[in-house]
Amino acid sequence: MQNVRRRLWLSRRLWRRRLVFWCGALAAGLISVLFAEAANAAQSYFRVAWTWFWPLPLLLTPAGFVLCAWVGSRYFPGAQGSGIPQAIAARHLPNPADRHRLLGAKLIIGKIGLTVIGLLCGASAGREGPTVQVGATIMLKAARIGRLRNERGLILAGSAAGIAAAFNAPLAGIVFAIEEMSRSFEARTNGLVLYAVIIAGLVSLGLTGNYTYFGATSATVASPHDWVLTVAAGIIGGLLGGAFSRALLEGAAQLRRLAPARTYLVPAICGLAVALCGLLTGGATFGTGYTQARALVEGHSLGFAFWPAKLIATLATALSGIPGGIFAPSLAAGAGLGAWLAGISGEPISLGAVLGMAGYFAGVVQAPMTAFVIILEMTGNNSNVIPLMAAAVLGFGSSKLIAPEPLYHGLAKQFLGQ
């Protein structure tokens, strides 16, 4: 038995497979960091250009949406939208060729490039969903290079690594893989997910340092009034998140039935809607929403108009069909909602922001564990564990009343031919 173990330990084939897996996870982490830098630069360039010529969004945003939609459909089919539905669908497809169609190496270029162009034009889009598709694609490619058998497990591992590196939130990456991507705990893949998250997380940590994505807050739920805010943020956030989810699912289904000649009219109209939301809020709804969410978590009010405008801009961006995610924009909209509720009730804005994030985001994606874990890691607010759990669970339950079908799994059906 000892000789067998020694031979396995010294096996060149085994070490080759390990090396390919490690390189895949390293690549996922590195590309996530570079993607983040490119996205941040694109938003900065757009903001500078917009402040120089304020009507620019009315021209650039619709034109940019049409360009991204056309290039995506013609040269990168499968790169549209978030990227998480593609990764979910790929895990369910039995044919390896069909998986490659959704997670092909060519799509990495299209997904990253078109998402950055969208942000350069003012889209209300996140990079976290696209990072999931990119991470899953890299690990699937690693599986084929290293002749690794568990392709579904490696897609799951790549997806988790993408979330972990994008948000600097390793626990959220693991919970996301279990709750949202697989909807179950799979003993066969837990090691793959853990190793991939660790490696990708180390790359992110080494290149960007240890930081909390949305800053930090010490506000805690300490009084009965605070618990009223918790319940309100959970229920109202969940209802609005469910409404967003249902509108996106039903809207996407209706738009798929349009004649091809009208498909480019949709991104133009959506781009115009995004431009108007941005102009009406002084530019607050353009981009990922990272800056605004961080300001809210740190206690700065953005007023009432921000969160409904951000919700509409994010919905319009998602319906346009251009590549881009909804993670960060949804968290920003939830933070705005919670801060507004806190403002009208006399509670701390930062407390309302994190509770609103939990309720609204859990309502949008219907993944309550992912919601509160990701917010805990991104705000460093470890003293609010139970209130965040409560807001997320209330948001999840309220959302189900409006949107019975989970958003990402509903969107994945179009890639499964259902």
C-alpha positions in Angstrom: 0.0 0.0 0.0 2.8 2.4 0.8 4.5 1.7 -2.5 1.2 2.4 -4.3 0.9 5.7 -2.5 4.5 6.6 -3.4 4.0 5.8 -7.0 0.8 8.0 -7.1 2.7 10.8 -5.3 5.5 10.6 -7.9 3.3 10.1 -10.9 4.1 12.6 -13.7 0.6 12.4 -15.0 -0.8 13.4 -11.6 1.6 16.3 -11.2 0.9 17.4 -14.8 -2.8 17.6 -14.0 -2.2 19.5 -10.7 0.1 21.9 -12.5 -2.5 22.6 -15.2 -5.2 23.1 -12.6 -3.0 25.5 -10.6 -2.1 27.5 -13.7 -5.8 27.7 -14.7 -6.7 29.1 -11.2 -3.8 31.5 -11.4 -4.9 32.7 -14.8 -8.5 33.2 -13.6 -7.2 35.4 -10.7 -4.8 37.4 -12.9 -7.4 38.1 -15.6 -10.0 39.1 -13.0 -7.6 41.7 -11.6 -6.7 43.0 -15.1 -10.4 43.1 -16.0 -11.1 45.2 -12.9 -8.4 47.7 -13.8 -9.7 48.0 -17.4 -13.3 48.5 -16.2 -12.2 51.2 -13.7 -10.3 53.0 -16.3 -13.2 52.9 -18.8 -15.5 54.4 -16.2 -13.0 57.1 -15.5 -12.6 58.0 -19.1 -16.3 58.2 -19.6 -16.8 60.5 -16.6 -14.0 62.8 -17.8 -15.5 63.0 -21.3 -19.1 63.5 -19.9 -18.0 66.4 -17.6 -16.3 68.1 -20.6 -19.4 67.8 -22.8 -22.6 67.0 -20.8 -24.9 65.9 -23.7 -22.4 63.2 -24.7 -24.4 60.3 -23.1 -27.4 61.1 -25.3 -25.2 60.3 -28.4 -22.5 57.9 -27.1 -24.6 55.6 -24.9 -27.2 54.5 -27.5 -24.5 54.2 -30.2 -22.2 52.2 -27.9 -25.0 49.8 -27.0 -25.9 49.2 -30.6 -22.2 48.6 -31.4 -21.7 46.2 -28.5 -25.0 44.3 -29.4 -24.0 44.0 -33.1 -20.4 42.9 -32.5 -21.5 40.5 -29.8 -24.2 38.8 -31.9 -22.0 38.7 -35.0 -18.6 37.7 -33.7 -19.1 36.5 -30.1 -22.5 34.7 -29.8 -22.9 33.6 -26.2 -21.1 36.6 -24.7 -24.3 38.6 -24.2 -25.6 39.4 -20.8 -24.2 38.5 -17.4 -22.3 35.4 -18.1 -23.6 33.5 -15.0 -26.5 31.9 -16.9 -24.0 30.6 -19.5 -21.9 29.0 -16.8 -25.0 27.4 -15.2 -26.2 26.1 -18.6 -22.8 24.7 -19.4 -22.8 22.6 -16.3 -26.1 21.0 -17.4 -25.2 20.4 -21.0 -24.1 16.8 -21.7 -22.3 17.4 -24.9 -18.8 18.9 -24.5 -19.1 20.7 -27.9 -22.2 22.6 -26.5 -20.2 23.5 -23.4 -17.4 24.9 -25.6 -20.0 27.0 -27.4 -20.9 28.8 -24.2 -17.4 28.7 -22.6 -15.1 29.0 -25.6 -11.7 30.7 -25.3 -12.8 33.2 -28.0 -15.6 34.4 -25.7 -13.0 35.7 -23.1 -11.9 38.4 -25.6 -15.5 39.3 -26.5 -16.8 39.2 -22.9 -14.1 41.4 -21.4 -13.7 43.7 -24.4 -17.4 44.4 -24.9 -18.1 44.9 -21.2 -15.3 47.4 -21.0 -16.7 49.2 -24.1 -20.1 49.2 -22.5 -18.7 50.9 -19.4 -16.8 53.3 -21.6 -20.2 54.3 -23.0 -21.9 54.7 -19.6 -23.6 51.3 -19.2 -25.0 50.4 -15.7 -23.2 47.1 -15.7 -20.9 45.1 -13.4 -17.9 43.0 -14.2 -18.5 40.2 -11.7 -21.0 38.2 -13.8 -18.6 38.3 -16.8 -15.7 37.3 -14.6 -17.7 34.2 -13.6 -18.0 33.2 -17.3 -14.3 34.0 -17.9 -13.2 32.0 -14.9 -15.4 29.0 -15.9 -14.0 29.2 -19.4 -10.4 29.2 -18.2 -11.0 26.2 -16.0 -12.8 24.3 -18.7 -9.9 24.9 -21.0 -7.5 23.7 -18.3 -9.6 20.6 -18.0 -9.1 19.8 -21.7 -5.4 20.6 -21.7 -4.8 18.5 -18.6 -7.3 15.8 -19.6 -9.1 16.3 -16.4 -12.4 14.4 -16.2 -14.6 16.4 -14.0 -15.5 19.3 -16.4 -18.6 20.2 -14.5 -16.7 20.5 -11.2 -14.1 22.6 -12.9 -16.7 25.0 -14.3 -18.0 25.4 -10.8 -14.5 26.0 -9.5 -13.8 28.6 -12.1 -17.0 30.4 -11.4 -16.3 30.5 -7.7 -12.7 31.7 -8.4 -14.1 34.5 -10.6 -16.4 35.9 -7.8 -13.7 35.5 -5.1 -11.1 37.5 -7.2 -13.6 40.1 -8.5 -14.9 41.0 -5.0 -11.8 40.0 -2.9 -14.4 37.8 -1.1 -13.3 34.1 -1.0 -16.1 32.9 1.3 -18.7 34.5 -1.0 -17.1 32.7 -3.9 -17.5 29.4 -2.2 -21.1 30.0 -1.0 -22.0 31.4 -4.5 -20.8 28.1 -6.1 -22.8 26.0 -3.7 -26.0 28.0 -3.5 -26.3 29.6 -6.9 -24.3 27.7 -9.4 -25.0 24.1 -8.3 -28.0 24.6 -6.0 -26.5 21.8 -3.8 -23.4 20.8 -1.9 -21.3 18.3 -4.0 -18.7 16.4 -2.1 -16.8 15.6 -5.4 -16.2 19.2 -6.2 -15.8 20.9 -2.9 -12.0 20.4 -3.0 -11.8 21.9 -6.5 -13.8 24.9 -5.5 -11.7 25.5 -2.4 -8.3 25.2 -4.2 -9.4 27.4 -7.1 -10.7 30.1 -4.7 -7.5 30.0 -2.6 -5.2 30.3 -5.7 -7.3 33.0 -7.4 -7.7 34.9 -4.1 -4.0 34.9 -3.5 -3.4 36.4 -6.9 -5.9 39.1 -6.2 -4.5 39.7 -2.7 -0.9 39.9 -4.1 -1.7 42.4 -6.8 -4.3 44.6 -5.2 -3.8 44.1 -1.4 -6.2 43.2 1.3 -9.2 45.5 1.1 -13.0 45.6 1.7 -14.7 46.2 -1.7 -17.3 48.7 -0.4 -15.3 50.2 2.4 -16.1 49.6 6.0 -18.9 50.5 8.5 -19.3 49.9 12.2 -23.0 50.7 12.3 -25.0 47.9 14.1 -28.5 47.0 14.8 -28.8 47.9 18.5 -32.4 49.1 19.1 -36.0 48.1 18.3 -36.1 50.9 15.7 -33.1 49.3 14.0 -34.9 46.0 13.8 -37.9 47.8 12.2 -35.4 49.1 9.6 -34.1 45.6 9.1 -37.6 44.2 8.4 -38.5 47.1 6.1 -35.2 46.8 4.1 -35.7 43.0 3.8 -39.3 43.1 2.7 -39.3 46.2 0.5 -35.9 45.3 -0.9 -37.1 41.8 -1.7 -40.3 42.9 -3.4 -38.4 45.4 -5.6 -35.6 42.8 -6.3 -38.3 40.3 -7.3 -39.9 42.9 -9.5 -36.6 43.6 -11.2 -36.0 39.8 -11.7 -39.4 39.2 -13.2 -39.2 42.2 -15.4 -35.8 41.0 -16.7 -36.9 37.4 -17.3 -40.2 38.4 -19.0 -38.6 41.2 -20.9 -35.8 39.0 -22.2 -38.3 36.4 -23.3 -40.4 38.9 -25.2 -37.3 40.5 -26.9 -36.1 37.1 -28.2 -39.3 36.9 -30.2 -38.6 40.2 -32.1 -37.8 40.1 -35.8 -34.0 40.4 -36.5 -34.5 43.7 -38.2 -35.7 45.2 -34.9 -33.0 43.8 -32.6 -30.7 46.8 -32.9 -33.6 49.2 -32.1 -33.8 47.7 -28.7 -30.2 48.5 -27.5 -30.6 52.0 -28.9 -33.7 52.6 -26.9 -32.2 51.0 -23.8 -29.0 53.1 -24.2 -31.1 56.2 -24.4 -32.9 55.2 -21.2 -29.6 54.7 -19.5 -28.3 58.1 -20.7 -31.4 59.9 -19.4 -31.2 58.2 -16.0 -27.6 59.2 -15.7 -28.2 62.8 -16.7 -31.2 63.1 -14.3 -29.0 61.9 -11.4 -25.9 63.9 -12.1 -24.1 60.9 -13.5 -24.6 58.8 -10.4 -26.2 55.8 -12.3 -23.5 55.5 -14.9 -21.0 52.6 -14.5 -20.9 49.8 -12.0 -22.2 51.8 -9.0 -19.1 50.9 -6.9 -18.3 54.5 -6.0 -21.9 55.3 -5.0 -22.3 52.1 -3.0 -19.1 52.8 -1.1 -20.2 56.3 -0.3 -23.5 55.1 1.0 -21.9 52.4 3.2 -19.6 55.1 4.6 -22.6 57.2 5.5 -23.1 59.7 2.7 -26.6 60.2 1.4 -27.4 60.3 -2.3 -31.1 61.1 -2.0 -34.2 59.4 -3.2 -33.7 59.5 -6.9 -30.5 57.4 -7.0 -31.9 54.0 -6.3 -35.0 53.9 -8.6 -32.8 55.4 -11.4 -30.1 52.8 -10.8 -32.7 50.0 -10.9 -34.1 51.3 -14.2 -30.7 51.9 -15.7 -29.5 48.4 -14.7 -32.7 46.8 -16.1 -32.3 48.7 -19.4 -28.6 47.7 -19.7 -29.5 44.0 -19.1 -32.4 44.0 -21.6 -30.2 45.6 -24.2 -28.3 42.4 -24.7 -24.8 43.8 -24.3 -22.3 42.0 -22.2 -22.3 43.1 -18.6 -23.4 41.8 -15.2 -25.9 43.0 -12.6 -24.1 42.1 -9.3 -22.5 45.5 -8.4 -25.3 47.6 -9.9 -27.9 45.7 -7.9 -25.8 46.0 -4.7 -25.6 49.8 -5.4 -29.4 50.1 -6.0 -30.0 48.1 -2.8 -27.6 50.3 -0.8 -29.4 53.4 -2.1 -32.8 52.0 -1.2 -31.7 51.1 2.3 -30.0 54.4 2.8 -33.2 56.2 1.8 -35.3 54.1 4.2 -32.8 54.8 7.0 -33.0 58.6 6.2 -36.8 58.8 6.4 -36.8 56.8 9.7 -33.9 58.7 11.3 -31.5 55.7 11.4 -27.8 55.7 10.3 -27.4 55.8 6.6 -24.6 53.3 6.6 -26.7 50.8 8.5 -29.6 51.2 6.1 -27.2 50.8 3.1 -25.9 47.3 4.2 -29.4 46.1 5.2 -30.8 47.4 1.9 -28.0 45.6 0.0 -28.9 42.3 1.7 -32.7 42.6 1.1 -32.6 43.8 -2.5 -29.8 41.6 -3.7 -31.3 38.5 -2.2 -34.5 39.5 -3.9 -32.8 39.8 -7.3 -30.8 36.6 -7.3 -32.8 34.6 -4.7 -29.6 33.4 -3.1 -29.9 34.6 0.6 -26.7 33.0 1.8 -24.6 34.5 -1.0 -26.2 37.9 -0.3 -25.3 38.2 3.4 -21.9 36.5 3.1 -20.8 38.7 0.2 -22.0 41.9 2.1 -20.2 40.8 5.3 -17.0 40.4 3.4 -17.3 43.5 1.3 -18.1 45.8 4.2 -16.2 44.3 7.1 -19.4 44.6 9.2 -19.1 41.4 11.1 -21.2 42.6 14.1 -24.3 42.6 11.9 -24.4 38.9 11.0 -27.9 38.1 12.4 -29.6 41.3 11.0 -28.0 40.8 7.6 -29.2 37.2 7.6 -32.7 38.3 8.6 -32.8 41.0 5.8 -31.5 38.5 3.2 -34.1 35.8 4.2 -36.9 38.4 4.2 -35.8 39.6 0.8 -35.7 36.1 -0.5 -39.2 35.2 0.8 -40.7 38.5 -0.5 -39.1 38.1 -3.9 -40.7 34.6 -4.3 -44.1 36.2 -4.1 -43.4 38.2 -7.3 -40.8 36.1 -9.1 -41.2 32.3 -8.5 -38.3 31.5 -10.8 -34.7 32.3 -9.8 -33.2 34.9 -12.2 -30.0 33.2 -13.4 -31.6 29.8 -13.7 -34.4 31.3 -15.7 -32.0 33.1 -18.0 -30.0 29.9 -18.4 -32.9 28.1 -20.0 -32.4 30.1 -23.3 -29.0 28.4 -23.6 -30.5 25.0 -22.9 -33.1 25.3 -25.6 -36.0 25.4 -23.1 
